[in-house]
Every structure is written in structure tokens, then in C-alpha cells.
Amino acid sequence: MTITYPRQLPDYRLQEGTIRLEEGVTYAGSGRNRGPVMNRTRTIEPAWRGRFGTIILERNPKMIWSAWGKSLKGGMKTFVAWDIERPTPIAYPDAAAPEDIESGWNGTATVTSLGLSGALGLSGLPANYQLKAGDRIGLRQTTRYGYYEVLEDVTANGSGVVTVTVTPFLHTTVFTTAAVAWLWRPVCLFVIDWQTWTEQTLVKPTPISFEANQTIEAV
């Protein structure tokens, strides 16, 4: 079977699957007559970092994970993953599939606008669909992937149209209204930080853990 990229994780039987936003802001304090002054500087563009750790693995599943890690070629190839705490919309905890929210819905929406201030316009949602602060949204356009977090509670109108504020700011030079928004199991595109890969060979079963950095373009 041919390996295709970006790769999926071998499975989601994880102890940890966290996707956290790295804001890229540094702080420097200086003494002043009126007390300390904190100077804040954004040194890099905000981006997501993933931390992943498997459950304790027996020999055979460990070998699958080990081979999967090597297939990423030290970060030259990409993979996608979702945050295990936020794979599905917060407002619908009992939904096992998008169809449980509305019959025929596949968990995606059409992008109608992308604002410089992080305002994302969507249509094609279920009527009165609820977006909650903390929900994650993924954008995909050809081989490009974006990943964002909702900052406020909003509800779509009866036609399934809504505008929601997300962070980080939308990549308006990368994505257009041709992008598709994923609200069910949205994924972030990553390159692995191979120096963080931890894999032990012991007489007893052990886990595998690693970290990864967001990228936009799949390779």
C-alpha cells in the first residue's frame, strides 16, 4: 500500500493529545519611577504546537507507531491530528456523528468571508447551530490547512449562516472563500519535532511520546 501524506495518526488511544497555541510574545521588565514596566514584543507569528503521548504499548502496536514516526522523515513529511479534548463541537456532547446534530450534515461549512481581525463568515451550518468559545475550526483549501479557536459564543441564524471571531488571526493571504471549514474533528497540519521523540525498548510495555509544530502547506 502506498503511503500518502499528510499522514493520519496510527490511532487515538492516547494519554495526551494536546494542541496549544504558542503566542510568540516575549516579556522584558524594567525599573521605572512608577514601578516595573513590562515591555511586550511579538517575536514570531502565533502557531500551534502539538504534544502527543500514546498509552502503554505492547510490542506489535509499538512497532506500528515506530514505523509511522520514521515515515515522517524527521519533519520532511507532514501529518494531521486533532486535539483529543476538543474533537467535536462543545454544544453537542451527545452527538456521536455530525448527522446527530442535523440529518445529512457532514460536519463542514462553506467559508463566506475571512476578516483581518479574525472574523470568519460561515454558511451551510445546521439551522441555529451553536458555536462555543473554545471550539476548534479547521480550514482546508487544496493542500493548505488552517487551525483556529473560537473566542466567543455565537449562534447561526435559521439559514445556518454565522460570523465568528477566531484566533490566531486568519491567514487571509493563504485562504479564500474557496476553503472548506471543518467543525467536526478539525485537524491541524504538523511537522514532527524529531528531537522530542521518546521511544524505549524495555522488557515491559512502554509508551511513545513526541511533539510537533504547525505548518500550513502539506508536503
Buried (B, 14 or more C-beta within 10 A) or exposed (E): EEEEBBBEBBEBEBEBBBBEBBBEEEEEEEEEEEEEEEEEEEEEEBBBBBBBBBBEBEEEBBEEBBEBBEEBEEBEBBBBBBBBEBBBBBBBEEBEEBEEBBEEBEBBBBBBEBBEEBBBBBBBBBEEBBBBEEBBBBBBBEEBBBBBBBBEBBBBEEEBBBEBBBEBBBBEEBBEEEBBBBBBBBBBBBBBBBEEBEBEEEEEEBBBBBBBBBBBEBE
